[in-house]
Amino acid sequence: MEENQKRLEEKIGKVPEIFKELKETDPDLYARVMGLDQMIWADGALSRQTKKIIAIAIAASLRDEHAVRAQMAGAGKLGVAKEEIEEGLRVAFLLAGMPAYVYGKTALEEYLGDRPRK
């Protein structure tokens, strides 16, 4: 696996096949996407962990199964606590409604349910 893809996998948990294919089919676009990815996920005013919680809440709001799975995997690697994700899902519930909360909560239990509390 290419170095940029390894870093992306460390951040999000699983690299979508489209990124692997994009490197071959459109190297310029691939380089730009990977550069943007590095910039977005870098620690800044928000930590990578906080950004991961936001990403999970957005993915749950969109009910995007692949994105929720990938972001949950990445959250686990970053040491994000189950309770932190739960709180982020409550914000999604407030703004996006019950389906977003239920979708995210179901994924949380599936992926991080047995994880010890911080």
Secondary structure, DSSP 8 states (H G I E B T S, - for coil): --HHHHHHHHHHSS--HHHHHHHHH-HHHHHHHHHHHHHHHS-SSS-HHHHHHHHHHHHHHHT-HHHHHHHHHHHHHHT--HHHHHHHHHHHHHHH-HHHHHHHHHHHHHHHTT----
